[in-house]
């Protein structure tokens, strides 16, 4: 194992490891410590720092670096500070230790992924009502029977999309995914319930006609029988796609950096949901990018890690990116 000391370590790595040690894990993240860390970076760099408490206990920290022409629009680098719950017993080291070892990483591609759009999260609860009764009888028209039909219809759609993904060698974001995530209902082993429900997590691809897709959901419920309805817990309708056309000045600046550095880019639709969808919905182009190649995809997984060399290369890439994006000439709308 490599030494955990700081002797000979790149200062960017040391700083990053300090940041990783802040326990911003849900459901009770230490946002205060993360904000204080960012404030200190702003102080050291001489940057403006503004804290906006969106709701009690949840602060958005904005560090501002004025350009040579502050009248132009800003470039926003957006990131979150919290992390999902971890299961320490499944990690080789304490996930908040910021441990560094001597192992390298492997990846099937040298390319860097950039997300220009994302799937729309649709979370819905299907509720089925039917005839109740004693568990010893063959009761007709039960809530469970009708809910079973809806589940079968949705899971058949899931299999169809899965096959389309595999047979056409598409990226996950190009198809619509769905998972049955919760089943609710019942009062006792020997009682047939009057109501049962199932919860689904849909991630709808950006090329899907959302109105038609909602009508499809409705038809599956209607086909199951009377008393089957659904309600949305989350329903994102503001699907936007950021331009990746060479004529777009922002994309030309972004992609030009990778051409100059002789690095490959892979364009993808993000299969999950990020804050970028709110930015795009506000009419602002947004790209999802982390400069991590040669790295296994371990999002929310145990032993999530990043090779030191990949991290430092990412710092170099961002240095070039920021310079290029900040040098885009004023657009007609900014004149």
C-alpha positions in Angstrom: 0.0 0.0 0.0 1.2 3.5 -0.7 1.8 5.9 2.1 -1.2 7.8 3.4 1.0 10.7 4.2 1.2 13.9 2.1 4.9 13.9 1.4 5.4 14.1 -2.4 1.6 14.2 -3.0 0.2 16.7 -5.6 -1.6 19.5 -3.7 -4.7 19.0 -5.8 -4.9 15.4 -4.6 -4.3 16.3 -1.0 -7.1 18.9 -1.2 -9.5 16.5 -2.9 -8.9 13.9 -0.2 -9.7 16.5 2.4 -13.0 17.2 0.7 -13.8 13.4 0.5 -13.5 13.1 4.2 -16.4 15.5 4.8 -19.4 13.2 5.8 -22.1 14.6 3.5 -23.8 11.2 3.5 -27.6 11.1 3.4 -30.0 11.2 5.2 -28.1 13.7 7.5 -25.3 15.2 5.4 -22.9 17.6 7.1 -23.6 20.4 4.6 -22.1 23.0 7.0 -18.6 21.4 6.8 -18.8 21.2 3.0 -19.9 24.9 2.7 -17.1 25.9 5.1 -14.6 24.0 2.9 -15.8 25.8 -0.2 -15.8 29.2 1.6 -12.1 28.6 2.5 -11.2 27.8 -1.1 -12.9 31.1 -2.1 -11.0 33.0 0.5 -7.7 31.6 -0.6 -8.3 32.3 -4.3 -9.8 35.7 -3.7 -13.2 34.7 -5.2 -16.6 36.1 -4.3 -18.7 33.7 -2.2 -22.5 33.9 -1.8 -24.6 31.5 0.2 -28.2 31.1 -0.7 -30.4 29.1 1.7 -33.0 27.6 -0.6 -34.9 25.9 2.2 -33.9 25.8 5.8 -30.6 23.8 6.2 -30.0 23.5 2.5 -27.5 26.1 1.2 -26.3 26.6 -2.4 -22.8 28.0 -2.3 -21.8 30.2 -5.3 -18.2 31.1 -5.9 -17.8 33.8 -8.5 -14.7 34.5 -10.7 -15.3 37.7 -12.7 -14.1 37.7 -16.3 -12.5 40.5 -18.2 -16.0 41.5 -19.4 -18.4 41.0 -16.5 -21.4 42.1 -18.6 -21.4 38.8 -20.5 -23.4 35.8 -19.4 -21.8 33.5 -16.9 -20.5 30.0 -17.3 -21.9 27.8 -14.5 -20.0 24.8 -13.1 -22.6 22.9 -11.1 -22.1 20.1 -8.6 -23.7 18.6 -5.5 -22.0 18.0 -2.2 -24.1 15.2 -0.7 -23.7 11.5 -1.3 -26.0 8.5 -1.1 -25.9 6.2 2.0 -22.9 3.9 2.1 -22.6 0.4 3.5 -19.2 0.5 5.2 -19.0 -3.2 5.7 -18.8 -3.7 2.0 -15.9 -1.3 1.4 -12.3 -2.3 1.5 -11.6 1.0 3.4 -13.6 3.5 5.2 -15.5 5.4 2.4 -14.8 8.7 4.2 -11.1 8.1 4.8 -10.0 9.3 1.4 -7.7 6.3 1.3 -5.1 6.0 -1.4 -3.5 2.7 -2.4 -1.1 1.5 -5.2 -3.7 -0.2 -7.4 -4.4 0.9 -10.9 -7.7 0.7 -12.8 -8.9 -0.7 -16.1 -11.5 0.5 -18.6 -12.6 -0.7 -22.0 -12.3 2.8 -23.5 -10.0 5.8 -23.6 -13.0 8.0 -24.5 -14.5 10.6 -22.2 -18.3 10.6 -22.0 -20.3 13.8 -22.2 -24.1 13.9 -21.6 -26.1 16.3 -23.8 -29.6 15.3 -22.6 -31.2 12.9 -20.1 -34.2 10.7 -19.7 -37.3 12.0 -17.9 -38.0 10.5 -14.5 -41.6 9.3 -14.2 -42.5 7.8 -10.9 -46.0 6.5 -10.6 -48.2 4.4 -8.4 -50.7 2.1 -9.9 -53.6 1.4 -7.6 -56.0 -1.5 -8.1 -59.3 -2.0 -6.3 -61.4 -5.2 -6.3 -63.6 -7.5 -4.3 -62.3 -8.4 -0.8 -63.0 -11.6 1.1 -61.7 -14.6 2.9 -58.4 -16.1 1.7 -60.0 -19.6 1.4 -62.3 -18.6 -1.5 -61.8 -18.2 -5.2 -62.9 -14.6 -5.3 -63.4 -13.0 -8.7 -62.3 -9.5 -9.8 -59.7 -9.1 -7.0 -57.3 -6.2 -6.7 -54.3 -8.5 -7.0 -55.5 -10.1 -10.2 -56.0 -6.8 -11.9 -52.7 -5.4 -10.6 -51.0 -8.5 -11.9 -52.2 -7.7 -15.4 -50.8 -4.2 -15.3 -47.5 -5.4 -13.9 -47.3 -7.9 -16.8 -48.0 -5.2 -19.4 -45.3 -2.9 -18.0 -42.7 -5.6 -17.5 -43.4 -6.8 -21.1 -42.7 -3.3 -22.2 -39.5 -3.4 -20.1 -38.3 -6.6 -21.8 -39.0 -5.1 -25.2 -36.9 -2.0 -24.5 -34.2 -4.2 -23.0 -34.0 -6.3 -26.2 -34.0 -3.1 -28.3 -31.1 -1.8 -26.2 -29.1 -5.0 -26.7 -29.9 -5.9 -30.3 -29.2 -2.5 -31.6 -26.1 -2.0 -29.4 -27.5 1.3 -28.1 -26.4 3.3 -25.0 -28.8 3.0 -22.0 -30.0 6.5 -22.3 -31.4 5.9 -25.8 -34.2 3.6 -24.6 -36.9 3.9 -21.9 -36.3 1.8 -18.7 -38.7 0.8 -16.0 -38.4 -1.0 -12.8 -41.0 -2.2 -10.3 -39.7 -0.8 -7.1 -42.5 -1.2 -4.5 -45.6 -3.3 -3.8 -48.1 -2.2 -1.2 -51.3 -3.7 0.2 -52.8 -6.4 2.3 -53.8 -6.7 5.9 -53.5 -10.4 6.8 -52.5 -13.8 5.3 -56.1 -15.0 5.2 -57.7 -11.8 3.9 -58.1 -10.8 0.2 -57.5 -7.0 0.2 -59.8 -4.5 -1.5 -56.8 -2.4 -2.6 -53.3 -3.1 -3.8 -50.7 -0.9 -5.5 -47.4 -1.1 -7.3 -44.8 1.7 -7.8 -42.7 2.0 -10.9 -39.6 4.0 -11.8 -39.7 5.0 -15.5 -36.9 6.8 -17.1 -38.3 8.0 -20.4 -36.0 8.5 -23.4 -36.0 12.1 -24.8 -37.3 11.1 -28.2 -40.5 9.6 -26.8 -43.8 11.4 -27.4 -44.7 12.0 -23.7 -48.4 12.5 -24.3 -48.7 9.3 -26.3 -46.7 7.4 -23.6 -49.1 8.6 -20.9 -52.0 7.3 -23.0 -50.2 4.0 -23.3 -50.0 3.8 -19.5 -53.7 4.6 -19.3 -54.6 1.8 -21.8 -52.6 -0.8 -19.8 -54.6 0.2 -16.7 -57.9 0.1 -18.6 -57.2 -3.3 -20.1 -56.7 -4.7 -16.6 -60.3 -4.0 -15.6 -62.4 -1.5 -13.7 -61.0 0.2 -10.6 -57.4 0.4 -11.8 -55.9 3.9 -11.8 -52.4 5.5 -11.6 -51.0 8.7 -10.2 -47.7 10.4 -10.7 -45.3 11.0 -7.8 -42.8 12.6 -10.2 -43.5 13.5 -13.8 -40.8 15.4 -15.8 -42.2 17.0 -19.0 -39.5 19.6 -19.8 -37.4 17.4 -22.1 -34.5 19.4 -23.6 -31.5 18.5 -25.7 -28.4 20.6 -25.7 -26.9 21.2 -29.1 -23.9 19.2 -30.2 -23.8 20.7 -33.6 -20.4 22.1 -34.7 -22.1 25.4 -35.6 -23.1 25.9 -31.9 -20.4 28.2 -30.4 -20.5 26.5 -27.0 -20.2 23.0 -28.3 -17.5 24.1 -30.8 -15.5 25.5 -27.8 -16.1 22.4 -25.7 -15.3 19.8 -28.3 -12.4 21.9 -29.7 -10.5 21.3 -26.5 -10.7 17.6 -26.9 -9.6 17.8 -30.6 -6.7 20.0 -29.6 -5.7 17.5 -26.8 -6.3 14.6 -29.1 -8.8 13.0 -26.8 -11.9 11.1 -27.8 -15.4 12.1 -26.8 -18.5 9.9 -26.7 -21.9 11.7 -26.8 -24.6 10.1 -24.7 -28.0 10.7 -23.2 -27.7 10.4 -19.4 -29.7 7.4 -18.3 -30.4 8.9 -14.8 -31.6 12.3 -13.7 -29.4 15.3 -12.8 -29.7 19.0 -12.0 -28.9 19.7 -15.6 -32.5 19.1 -16.5 -33.6 22.2 -14.5 -30.9 24.3 -16.2 -32.0 23.1 -19.7 -35.6 23.8 -18.8 -34.6 27.4 -18.0 -33.3 27.7 -21.6 -29.7 27.4 -20.7 -27.6 24.8 -22.6 -26.0 22.2 -20.3 -23.5 19.4 -20.7 -22.9 16.7 -18.1 -19.2 15.9 -17.9 -16.7 14.3 -15.6 -13.2 13.9 -16.9 -12.9 10.2 -16.0 -11.8 7.6 -18.5 -10.0 4.4 -17.6 -12.4 4.2 -14.7 -15.0 1.5 -14.0 -18.5 2.9 -13.6 -19.1 2.5 -9.9 -21.9 5.1 -9.4 -23.4 4.5 -6.0 -21.5 1.2 -5.7 -19.1 -0.2 -3.1 -15.4 0.8 -3.4 -16.1 3.7 -5.6 -12.6 5.0 -6.6 -10.6 7.1 -9.0 -7.0 6.7 -10.1 -4.8 9.6 -9.1 -3.4 10.0 -12.6 -6.9 10.2 -14.1 -7.9 12.8 -11.5 -4.9 15.0 -12.2 -5.4 14.6 -16.0 -9.0 15.8 -15.3 -7.7 18.9 -13.7 -5.6 19.7 -16.8 -8.7 19.1 -19.0 -10.8 21.4 -17.0 -8.1 24.1 -17.1 -8.3 24.0 -20.9 -12.1 23.8 -20.9 -12.6 26.8 -18.7 -10.2 28.9 -20.8 -12.0 27.9 -24.1 -15.5 28.4 -22.8 -14.7 31.7 -21.2 -13.2 32.9 -24.5 -16.4 32.4 -26.6 -17.1 35.7 -28.2 -20.2 37.6 -27.2 -23.3 36.1 -28.8 -25.9 38.2 -30.7 -28.2 38.0 -27.7 -25.5 39.5 -25.5 -24.7 42.4 -27.7 
